[in-house]
Amino acid sequence: MTAGDHARDLFAVQGLGVIVTGGASGIGLGYLEALAGRGARVTMFDIDPQRVQAEVGRLRLAGLDVAGEALDVTDHAALDAAVDRVVRGYGKLDVMFANAGIDSGPGFIGGWAGEDRPRVPEGALERYTDERWNRVIEVNLNGVFATVRAAARHMKPNRGGRIIITTSLASRKVEPAIGSAYLAAKAGAAHFMHAAALELGGFGITVNAIAPGFIVTNIGGGHAHAAQVQQRMARAIPLGRVGFPADLDGLAVFLASAASSYITGQEIVIDGGWGLG
């Protein structure tokens, strides 16, 4: 075997059975395309049925082995049933991306890097409603818990698997433009990842997290697509540009493949250096 063959084998994901929650757009769709484009069999779960239908159709036309189901990860019974159906089709579950998440609305400070940053009254703690707090926790933390639980139920009997949670730079860096429920949920998801990795390691299951920084997606109303926002953020990021879902492809494939077989319990930040200062 040549060195090139060994490298290809290490990062091979062909034929793996994969699920991506929140997989019909943004970061989740990026994960899905990275894995399916390398021969994995991938199912997207997403709350938006129109996007699921459109993206599955587009990717199948491109020759990729992709399926999809519309569901809300806060409906744990529906999530469990959907995972069961996918596993029956694939025969086993090799990789689970617990990625589904929502924006938390404004924080107590407005704007981004390079802007005037006034206080935002509707983001103040005393105006933070139970409804707003609970919805973010239900999706961004409880949804991760339910997704990982469903994966563990299928992976433990096979004594192997990869679980990858999408956290955020916000799990460790307080950004006042982001609502505090999001910060709390992502920090909780990161520490839950540590606990799950410790528990599941004895079954050959690795559990890790990808923590993106400023990535251009539709979350938060799609503000990151604005050229002016990107220019201002780029000045605050040491690598001089904002990130895109494709910037996470390499890490997604690495964590899903045999190349990461001795790595577990790690939260890996991809932020262009934004979190350094």
C-alpha positions as CSV (number, residue, x, y, z in Angstrom):
1,M,0.0,0.0,0.0
2,T,1.3,3.4,-0.9
3,A,1.3,6.4,1.3
4,G,-1.4,7.9,-0.9
5,D,-3.6,4.8,-0.5
6,H,-3.2,4.9,3.2
7,A,-4.3,8.5,3.4
8,R,-7.3,7.8,1.2
9,D,-8.3,4.9,3.4
10,L,-7.9,7.0,6.6
11,F,-10.3,9.6,5.3
12,A,-12.7,7.3,3.5
13,V,-16.4,7.6,4.3
14,Q,-17.8,5.7,1.3
15,G,-20.8,3.6,2.2
16,L,-21.2,5.0,5.7
17,G,-24.7,5.5,7.0
18,V,-25.0,9.1,8.1
19,I,-27.7,11.4,9.5
20,V,-27.5,15.2,9.7
21,T,-30.1,17.1,11.7
22,G,-30.7,20.6,10.4
23,G,-29.3,19.3,7.1
24,A,-31.3,21.2,4.5
25,S,-29.4,24.5,4.7
26,G,-26.3,26.2,6.0
27,I,-23.7,24.3,8.0
28,G,-25.7,21.1,8.1
29,L,-26.1,21.1,4.3
30,G,-22.4,21.6,4.0
31,Y,-21.7,18.6,6.2
32,L,-24.2,16.6,4.1
33,E,-22.6,17.6,0.8
34,A,-19.1,16.9,2.1
35,L,-20.0,13.3,3.2
36,A,-22.3,12.4,0.3
37,G,-19.9,13.8,-2.2
38,R,-17.4,11.3,-1.0
39,G,-19.7,8.3,-1.2
40,A,-21.5,8.2,2.1
41,R,-25.2,7.5,2.3
42,V,-26.7,10.5,4.0
43,T,-30.2,11.4,5.4
44,M,-31.1,15.0,6.2
45,F,-33.6,15.8,9.0
46,D,-34.9,19.4,8.9
47,I,-37.9,21.3,10.1
48,D,-38.6,22.8,6.6
49,P,-40.3,20.3,4.3
50,Q,-39.9,22.4,1.2
51,R,-36.2,22.8,1.7
52,V,-35.8,19.1,2.4
53,Q,-37.6,18.2,-0.8
54,A,-35.7,20.7,-2.9
55,E,-32.2,19.8,-1.6
56,V,-32.8,16.1,-1.8
57,G,-34.0,16.5,-5.4
58,R,-31.0,18.6,-6.3
59,L,-28.5,16.3,-4.7
60,R,-30.0,13.2,-6.2
61,L,-29.8,14.7,-9.6
62,A,-26.1,15.2,-8.9
63,G,-25.8,11.4,-8.3
64,L,-25.5,11.5,-4.6
65,D,-27.1,8.9,-2.2
66,V,-29.2,11.3,-0.2
67,A,-32.6,11.1,1.5
68,G,-34.6,13.4,3.8
69,E,-37.3,13.7,6.3
70,A,-39.1,16.8,7.7
71,L,-39.1,16.8,11.5
72,D,-38.6,19.0,14.5
73,V,-35.9,17.8,16.8
74,T,-37.9,19.0,19.8
75,D,-40.4,16.2,19.1
76,H,-38.3,13.5,20.6
77,A,-40.7,10.6,19.8
78,A,-40.7,11.6,16.1
79,L,-36.9,11.9,16.1
80,D,-36.5,8.5,17.6
81,A,-38.9,7.0,15.1
82,A,-37.2,8.7,12.1
83,V,-33.7,7.5,13.3
84,D,-35.1,4.0,13.6
85,R,-36.4,4.1,10.0
86,V,-33.1,5.3,8.6
87,V,-31.2,2.6,10.5
88,R,-33.5,0.0,9.1
89,G,-32.7,1.2,5.6
90,Y,-28.9,1.5,6.1
91,G,-28.5,-1.5,8.3
92,K,-26.6,0.5,10.9
93,L,-25.8,4.1,11.9
94,D,-22.2,5.0,11.4
95,V,-22.2,8.8,11.9
96,M,-24.6,11.3,13.5
97,F,-24.3,15.0,13.1
98,A,-26.3,16.7,15.8
99,N,-26.5,20.0,14.1
100,A,-30.0,21.5,14.2
101,G,-30.1,24.9,15.8
102,I,-31.9,28.2,15.8
103,D,-31.0,31.8,16.4
104,S,-31.8,33.3,19.8
105,G,-32.7,36.8,18.7
106,P,-30.8,40.0,19.7
107,G,-28.4,40.3,22.6
108,F,-28.1,43.3,24.8
109,I,-25.6,45.0,22.4
110,G,-26.3,45.7,18.7
111,G,-24.0,45.6,15.7
112,W,-20.9,43.7,14.9
113,A,-17.2,44.5,14.7
114,G,-16.3,48.0,13.4
115,E,-19.8,49.4,14.1
116,D,-21.1,51.6,16.8
117,R,-22.6,49.2,19.3
118,P,-25.5,50.6,21.2
119,R,-27.5,48.9,23.9
120,V,-30.6,47.0,22.5
121,P,-33.5,47.2,25.0
122,E,-35.3,44.2,23.6
123,G,-32.2,42.1,24.2
124,A,-31.9,43.1,27.8
125,L,-32.1,40.3,30.5
126,E,-35.2,41.8,32.2
127,R,-37.1,41.6,28.9
128,Y,-36.0,38.0,28.1
129,T,-39.2,36.0,28.0
130,D,-39.6,32.4,29.2
131,E,-40.9,31.6,25.7
132,R,-37.8,32.9,24.0
133,W,-35.4,31.3,26.4
134,N,-37.2,27.9,26.4
135,R,-37.5,27.6,22.6
136,V,-33.7,28.1,22.2
137,I,-32.9,25.6,24.9
138,E,-35.4,23.1,23.5
139,V,-33.8,23.2,20.0
140,N,-30.1,23.9,20.7
141,L,-29.6,21.9,23.8
142,N,-32.4,19.4,24.4
143,G,-32.5,18.6,20.7
144,V,-28.8,17.8,20.8
145,F,-29.4,15.5,23.8
146,A,-32.2,13.7,22.1
147,T,-30.2,13.3,18.9
148,V,-27.2,11.9,20.7
149,R,-29.4,9.6,22.7
150,A,-31.0,8.2,19.6
151,A,-27.6,7.7,18.0
152,A,-26.2,5.9,21.1
153,R,-29.1,3.5,21.2
154,H,-28.1,2.2,17.7
155,M,-24.3,2.5,17.9
156,K,-23.7,0.8,21.3
157,P,-24.8,-2.7,20.1
158,N,-22.5,-2.3,17.1
159,R,-19.7,-1.1,19.4
160,G,-18.7,1.8,17.2
161,G,-19.8,5.1,15.6
162,R,-19.1,8.8,15.3
163,I,-21.2,11.5,16.9
164,I,-20.4,15.1,15.9
165,I,-22.2,18.0,17.6
166,T,-22.3,21.5,16.2
167,T,-21.6,23.9,19.1
168,S,-20.2,27.4,18.5
169,L,-17.4,29.7,19.3
170,A,-20.2,31.2,21.5
171,S,-19.8,28.2,23.8
172,R,-16.6,29.8,25.1
173,K,-16.7,33.5,23.9
174,V,-19.4,35.8,25.1
175,E,-20.7,37.9,22.2
176,P,-23.2,40.5,23.4
177,A,-24.9,40.7,20.0
178,I,-26.1,37.2,20.5
179,G,-29.0,36.4,22.9
180,S,-27.8,34.7,26.1
181,A,-30.0,31.6,25.6
182,Y,-27.9,30.7,22.6
183,L,-24.7,31.1,24.6
184,A,-26.0,29.0,27.4
185,A,-27.3,26.3,25.1
186,K,-24.0,26.0,23.1
187,A,-22.0,25.9,26.3
188,G,-24.3,23.2,27.7
189,A,-24.0,21.2,24.4
190,A,-20.2,21.4,24.6
191,H,-20.1,20.1,28.2
192,F,-22.7,17.4,27.4
193,M,-20.4,16.3,24.6
194,H,-17.7,15.8,27.2
195,A,-20.0,13.7,29.3
196,A,-21.2,11.6,26.3
197,A,-17.7,11.0,25.1
198,L,-16.7,9.7,28.5
199,E,-19.7,7.4,28.7
200,L,-19.6,6.1,25.2
201,G,-15.9,5.7,24.7
202,G,-15.9,2.2,26.1
203,F,-18.2,1.2,23.3
204,G,-15.9,2.4,20.5
205,I,-18.0,5.5,19.9
206,T,-16.3,8.9,19.6
207,V,-18.2,12.1,20.4
208,N,-16.7,15.4,19.3
209,A,-17.9,19.0,18.5
210,I,-17.3,21.4,15.7
211,A,-17.5,25.0,17.0
212,P,-17.9,27.5,14.1
213,G,-17.2,31.2,14.4
214,F,-18.7,33.7,12.1
215,I,-20.1,31.5,9.2
216,V,-22.2,32.9,6.4
217,T,-25.6,31.1,6.7
218,N,-29.3,32.1,6.8
219,I,-29.4,31.9,10.6
220,G,-30.5,35.2,12.3
221,G,-32.4,36.3,9.3
222,G,-29.4,36.0,7.0
223,H,-27.6,39.1,8.2
224,A,-24.3,37.4,7.5
225,H,-24.9,37.5,3.7
226,A,-24.7,41.4,3.7
227,A,-21.4,42.5,2.1
228,Q,-21.1,45.3,4.7
229,V,-21.4,42.9,7.6
230,Q,-18.8,40.6,6.0
231,Q,-16.4,43.4,5.4
232,R,-16.6,44.6,9.0
233,M,-16.3,41.2,10.4
234,A,-13.3,40.4,8.2
235,R,-11.4,43.2,9.8
236,A,-11.8,41.6,13.3
237,I,-10.8,38.1,12.1
238,P,-7.0,37.4,11.9
239,L,-7.3,35.5,8.6
240,G,-8.9,38.5,7.1
241,R,-12.2,37.0,5.9
242,V,-15.5,35.5,7.2
243,G,-16.2,31.8,7.0
244,F,-18.5,29.8,4.8
245,P,-20.0,26.3,5.3
246,A,-17.4,24.8,3.0
247,D,-14.7,25.8,5.5
248,L,-16.0,23.1,7.8
249,D,-15.9,20.3,5.2
250,G,-12.5,19.0,6.0
251,L,-13.1,18.8,9.7
252,A,-16.5,17.1,9.1
253,V,-14.9,14.4,7.0
254,F,-12.0,14.0,9.4
255,L,-14.3,13.5,12.4
256,A,-16.6,11.1,10.5
257,S,-13.7,9.0,9.3
258,A,-11.1,6.6,10.7
259,A,-8.6,9.4,10.6
260,S,-10.1,10.6,14.0
261,S,-10.4,7.2,15.6
262,Y,-8.4,8.2,18.7
263,I,-10.0,11.6,19.2
264,T,-13.0,12.0,21.5
265,G,-14.4,14.6,23.8
266,Q,-12.9,17.5,21.8
267,E,-14.5,20.8,20.8
268,I,-12.6,22.0,17.7
269,V,-13.1,25.7,16.8
270,I,-13.1,26.9,13.2
271,D,-13.3,30.7,13.3
272,G,-10.3,32.1,11.3
273,G,-8.8,33.1,14.7
274,W,-11.7,35.4,15.7
275,G,-11.8,34.0,19.2
276,L,-8.1,34.8,19.9
277,G,-8.9,38.4,20.8
